[in-house]
Amino acid sequence: MKRLRKSNSGQTMVEYIIIVVIIAIAAIAIFGVFGDTIRAKLGGAVVEIGGDESAVSDATDTASADVLKDLDVDGL
């Protein structure tokens, strides 16, 4: 009886790990697709709070693909 519980407990842990991995992959995909929109929204929020508009405009003018290319070139 105890052996059956131990096996079931391990199975439950694996199921939770699989669910977490699926959610993480979905989050990465969503941020990849909507990265530019998220950056623009956060930039607008920073301006409303009272941040520097020039830094926000620099960040929102650059597309996500360009940022990734620059990271690849810089080696960071």
C-alpha positions in Angstrom: 0.0 0.0 0.0 2.8 2.4 0.9 4.6 1.6 -2.3 1.6 2.6 -4.3 1.4 6.0 -2.6 5.0 6.7 -3.2 4.7 5.9 -6.9 1.6 8.1 -7.2 3.3 11.0 -5.4 6.2 10.9 -7.9 3.9 10.8 -10.8 2.1 13.9 -9.5 5.3 15.8 -9.2 6.2 15.0 -12.8 2.8 16.2 -13.9 3.3 19.5 -12.1 6.7 20.0 -13.6 5.3 19.4 -17.1 2.5 21.9 -16.5 5.1 24.5 -15.3 7.2 23.9 -18.4 4.3 24.3 -20.7 3.3 27.6 -19.0 6.9 28.9 -19.3 7.0 28.1 -23.0 3.7 29.8 -23.6 4.8 32.9 -21.7 8.0 33.1 -23.7 6.0 32.8 -26.9 3.6 35.4 -25.8 6.3 37.9 -24.9 8.0 37.1 -28.2 4.9 37.9 -30.2 3.8 40.9 -28.2 7.2 42.3 -27.2 6.9 45.5 -29.1 3.4 46.2 -27.7 4.5 45.5 -24.1 7.5 47.8 -24.5 5.3 50.6 -25.8 2.8 50.2 -23.0 5.4 50.2 -20.4 7.1 53.2 -22.0 3.8 55.1 -21.8 3.4 54.2 -18.2 6.9 55.5 -17.4 6.1 58.8 -19.1 2.9 59.1 -17.1 4.7 58.4 -13.8 7.1 61.1 -14.6 10.1 59.5 -16.3 12.4 60.7 -19.0 10.6 60.8 -22.3 13.8 60.6 -24.4 14.8 57.3 -22.9 11.3 55.9 -23.4 11.2 57.0 -27.1 14.6 55.4 -27.8 13.3 52.1 -26.3 10.0 52.1 -28.1 11.4 53.1 -31.5 13.6 50.0 -31.6 11.8 46.7 -32.7 12.3 43.6 -30.7 14.1 41.9 -33.6 16.6 44.7 -33.8 17.3 44.5 -30.1 17.9 40.7 -30.4 20.3 41.3 -33.4 22.2 44.0 -31.4 22.6 41.5 -28.5 23.9 38.9 -30.8 26.4 41.3 -32.3 27.6 42.7 -29.0 28.0 39.2 -27.6 26.0 39.9 -24.5 
